[in-house]
C-alpha cells in the first residue's frame, strides 16, 4: 500500500507488520507516533467530537429559534475546531519526523535556528459597519429581515467564537463585545477572522423539512463534501480516531435540519496590524446579494489588536551580577540581582526585592538602540565582562557587568541575543507594553435584544404626549391663578382631572406644609386634589411622566433656602434643561397610565434636591446663568439640573442631570427631560460621566 | 484646529486610557462633557472655532480616573474605543463613554498644546 518506507516518512500501514510490532511494544511508539503533545490534541479532538454530537442532539431537540441558532453556532465552532486540530496533528507529526531527519543527517552543530518568544495576542471591540440602502429604511415597511451573526477567530490552534448577535436594518454596525485572548502566539501569527451569518427567518423546526429530503441531502453532501473533508482530515491509520478511521467522520452538516451558518466575510490579521489603538481593516466578502444570509457590509472591520510578547511581560533571565559604570572607580562594583524583562535590565539590591515589588536600585535600558558586547578578558578575573552601551540623550553610557563564572557570562549573552532577536521579531509590540484586559466574568447584563439605532432611539426616548403639553400649560395657569387669588378653590375645569387623581388623598399634609415653604419637594410631584383646602396648586396632570420635571419645577412652592444634603451652589454651570410646552409631541401614554407609573415611583424614597421656585419668586440664587428667567420653567428646571450636575461624581447609569443621591426617576421621565434639554437650542448641555 | 464639516480633519492626538472606577453599581469616569451636533457651539468656552460641534471636556474631577489618566479640561474628544466623536449628538457621546460592560475607555483627544508642541519640535529641527 505505502511504498515510502524511507526514514523521511514513517508511514505505517494499518494491519502491517510494523504496526503489530508497535502494538507488541517492540518499538517505542514515540518513534513513530510522536510525543505527548499528540495525545493532548487527540484528547481535544475527542472532546470536540463529543461537543459536536451534543450540539447536534440539541439542535434536533430544540424548538425555539434562538436556541437553534445557538446550537448551530456551537456546531459550527466545534466542526471548525476539529478540522483545525486534525491539521495541527498532521503538521506536528510531519515536523517531528522532519526534525529527526535533520538531526540525524547533519552533524552535531549548534542549532542556529533561534525561535522568537511567544506572546499573548488579544482582539477586542470588533465592529463591522453595515451599509443599508435607504430603501431598506424608508420604503420597506415590511418585516425586518434578520440575520444571526457571529465571528470565529482562529490563531494557531486556538479557535474562539464570539457571542451571537441578531442583526437587522435598525443596526448600523455589528458589534461584538467580547475580548478574545490567544495565549501562545508566535510573531508570525495569522489571526483569521471569519464572520458567519445565518438568516433567521426560515422555519427550522425539525418537522418542517420532509424526512426523505433531509436524509437525501445529508447523504449526498456526505459523499461530495465529505470526501474533501476526509482528505483534509485523514489522520492516517496509526492514530485511531475513535472509530478507526474507517467510517466517515461526521460532517459539519448535521443530519438534522436546522439553521446553518455560512461564511459571509473573512480577513487575516498579522503582526503588522497590531497597534495599541483601534484600526480599520478590510474584509473579504463572500456570498452575494441573492444569498439568504447576505448582509450589506461596508467592507471593513474595526477592532483593537494588541500583543504582549513574553519578552515584555516575563522575566527572561535573572541572576546575580556585579555592575560597574564605565568611567567610574575601577573598584566600584555593585552587587546586584538583575532581572531582564521588557526593555530593561532591572537591578535590585537583593533577590527578595523582585518579589516584594520594591523599586530597583537602577535600571539599564535594553532596547533596539542598545549595544552589548563582551569585553576582553579582565586580567584580574578570568571571566569575560559584558559591556552594555546606551545613548541617553546624546550621551553614551556604558555599564560593565561581571558574572561569577564563564558559564554565567555565556548564559547572559545568550539571553541578550535572544532578547534582541525577540524584539526584532515582535517589532512595534516591544516599544511599549500594550494593555490587554482579560475579559472579566461579568454577570450577563440585562441587555435588550435589539441594539438601538440612531433612528429608533430618538423615537423611543421621547415619551412626550399631548397630555403633558396640556398639563404644562395648566400648571402654569394654576400657578398664576393661585398666586393671584391665594385661594384653594380651583377653576371649574380642574375638577375634571380630579377623578384621575386617586393619589391626592394620600398626601394632603405634606403639601400643606410645603406651601409654607421650607421643606424641599421631591422631584416627582404627587398629584394633589385641586379641591382640597390646601393652597398648593394641585394638578393631577402633573403626574404624567413627561411633564414631571418641568412642571414640578414650575409650580413647586418651596423657598429658595430649603436645601438638604448640602448641594453646592451651582456656580459655573450652564443652564440645562428647559421645557417648551409649545412644542408638539406625539401622544404615547394615557394619563391614567402615567398616573399609575407616577404612583409607583413615589413609593420609592426620594431624597430631596433643592426645588425650584414659583414663577414670581426670584430665582437668581439658583441659576446665576439663566439669563432668561422670564420663562419660569426654564429657570426652575435649570436650577434643578444645574444643581445636580454640580454634584460630584454621580453614577453614570443615570442620565446626565442626576446625581447619585437622587432617586432615579423612570427612564421615560429622565429621557424626556434630556430630550427637552437637547432640543432647546439655547442651552449648552453638559453631562457628567 | 480648524474644522470644516465634511472635510477631512487632521489633528495631533493623544491616546488616553481611562479605567473606570466602580462605585457600587456605577462606573465612574470622573469628567463632564459638553458639545455635540445637537448643541449650540457658540456657547462652548473651550473651542477655538465657535462652529466646532465636537465633544469637549468641560470639567475634571480632581484625582478621578480621568485626571489620573491624563485627561485635561478643554480637551476635544475625537474617538472613544474606536467610535468617532467628532460628529455625534451629545447623548450618543455620553452613551459611548458610559457603556456598562466596558471597564476601560480608550480616548483619542486633541488639545491646543499638542499642536503647538508638534509645531515647535518641527521648527527647532529643520529638515536636512
Interface residues (C-beta under 8 A of the other chain):
Chain A: X125 X127 X177 X276 X277 X278 X302 X303 X304 X435 X437 X440 X442 X445 X454 X457 X574 X645 X648 X649 X650 X651 X652 X653 X656 X660 X674 X678 X679 X681 X682 X683 X684 X685 X686 X687 X688 X689
Chain B: X15 X17 X23 X24 X25 X26 X27 X28 X29 X30 X31 X32 X33 X34 X35 X36 X38 X39 X40 X43 X44 X58 X59 X61 X64 X79 X81 X82 X83 X89 X90 X91 X92 X93 X94 X97 X98 X100 X101 X102 X103 X104 X106 X108
